[in-house]
Amino acid sequence: MQSHDPVTGLPVPSAPPFPRPRGWIAPLIVSTCLAVCGVAALWSHTAMLGRAESVEAAWAQVESTLQRGADLVPRLVEVVKRAMRHESQVFENVARERSTPLTALGGALEELSRAEAASRQRLESLGSEPPSDAASLAMLLQRSIEISRGVQAVLAVAEDYPTLRSSDQLLELQAQLEGSESRINAARLAFNTAVRDYNAALVQLPTSLVASARGLERRAYFQASEDARAAKALDL
């Protein structure tokens, strides 16, 4: 029933009814939520895969630097052996004067060759995928340390032989070995950084959901043993 104004007696227009929600608002809200979730899922998937790719790229760099360092060892052994053959009399005279047996140099070369072969075999056994267990990386690190010690031993004995010490080839190899050692250390640090970011993403939302769905697991770090921490750096 329409009401009237008490003063004028004129009919008072009734207020319009409360507008009902339009039918497209609810679907829009649902669609927006789904779109946001989809974008978040895509971002998480991309971010997690990016972390994994970074670990693999860093591992490839580790392999490359270790391989390069190992390749220098046979050259060092050959340079020293060739000098020993060509100037055996000089080496023998110096060995007698300095009480440095010539066999010490040969023994150091053999130890270095064994360490290089063991390191190369270990690296090949790991394959192209970064290992997920700490034991494999610890063993590879130990093999690398053994090579460094072997190089130190050879160069220390070679210091007693002036002809070998002044060899241009040996001096060049010393410089290359020093650079290789620095690159190996840098590659290990880069690998550990990539693994740290990857492992952190495994436990952080929303990337942890992607990691769980894809069955991704934690990666191991390069960690030096107590014996390795006590080892001296390669002194060239």
KALINCOR-V870040 format. One line per field, one symbol per residue. psi: psi as a letter, one per 30 degrees, with the letter a starting at -180 (. if undefined). Layout:
BEGIN
psi: ???
END
This chain:
BEGIN
psi: kkllkfefglkkkkkklkkkklffeeeeeeeeeeeeeeeeeeeeeeeeeeeeeeeeeeeeeeeeeeeeeeffeeeeeeeeeeeeefheeeeeeeeeeghjkffeeeeeeeeeeeeeeeeeeeeeffafkkkfkfeeeeeeeeeeeeeeeeeeeeeeefffjeeeegkeeeeeeeeeeeeeeeeeeeeeeeeeeeeeeeeeffgkkffeeeeeefhkllllljkkleeeefklljj.
END
